């Protein structure tokens, strides 16, 4: 497979993830504000007793709910196709997953670097903003990458004609 095919396969997911994120912005951002608010409060206050642990538990539950919701929406409400050949995807398109990992890792590293530049108020605000944006988008991207693997059907619109016909 050519690099251009792997690249097209890799960039298809972030493009779909951005559209998915925009379609479900209120729901995704709303749930993501829970961990954002928890991080904001935790950085700016010294909460007594069990409150920090309880709030961290609420954050974990909100993130699990968010990922579950994204999976439900991506696989059941907006399916990419009827079944697929994930084994074939992993044999033929595995480099595209590496390209996506590099792109996603670069995005996360960049925003972590920006976050590290500030003081506590700046960091608290950055975490409040990053939870419903960067972190939520990362969840969407990851779920849609998994959907791409699971629903892969040779002969889809990304395949050149000779691959779609079963020729190498």
C-alpha positions, 0 to 999 in steps of 0.5 A, spaced: 500 500 500 502 506 498 503 512 503 498 516 500 493 511 501 495 510 508 495 518 509 488 518 506 486 513 511 489 516 517 486 523 516 479 520 514 478 519 522 480 526 525 476 529 519 470 525 521 471 526 529 471 533 528 464 533 524 462 528 530 464 533 535 461 539 532 454 535 531 454 533 538 458 539 541 453 540 547 452 533 549 460 532 549 462 539 552 456 538 557 459 532 560 466 534 559 465 540 563 464 536 569 472 534 570 474 541 567 470 544 573 473 539 578 480 540 576 479 548 576 476 547 583 482 542 585 487 547 583 485 553 586 482 551 593 484 546 598 478 542 599 477 539 606 476 532 608 474 527 603 472 532 597 478 531 593 477 524 592 469 524 591 470 529 586 476 525 583 471 519 583 465 524 579 471 526 574 472 518 573 465 517 572 463 523 567 469 520 563 466 513 563 460 516 561 462 520 556 466 515 552 460 510 553 456 515 550 461 516 544 461 509 543 454 508 543 453 514 538 459 512 533 457 505 533 449 505 533 446 512 532 451 513 526 454 507 524 460 507 519 457 501 515 454 494 515 460 489 519 467 489 517 473 486 516 478 488 522 483 483 521 484 485 513 484 493 516 490 491 520 494 487 515 493 492 510 492 499 513 496 498 520 501 504 518 495 509 518 494 507 525 501 509 526 500 516 523 494 517 527 497 515 533 503 520 531 498 526 530 494 525 536 500 524 540 503 531 537 496 534 539 496 532 546 503 534 547 502 541 544 496 542 549 500 539 555 506 544 553 501 550 553 498 548 560 505 547 563 507 554 561 502 558 566 501 559 574 496 555 578 490 560 575 492 559 568 493 552 569 486 551 572 483 555 566 487 551 561 484 545 564 477 547 564 478 549 557 481 543 555 476 538 558 471 539 553 475 541 547 482 537 547 480 531 551 473 530 549 476 530 542 481 525 543 476 521 546 472 522 539 478 521 535 480 514 539 473 511 538 472 513 531 479 510 529 476 503 533 470 504 529 474 505 522 478 498 524 472 494 526 467 497 520 473 496 514 470 493 508 475 492 502 472 496 496 470 502 500 471 509 497 478 509 500 481 503 496 484 504 489 480 500 484 485 494 483 485 493 491 477 493 491 477 488 486 481 484 490 488 485 486 494 487 490 
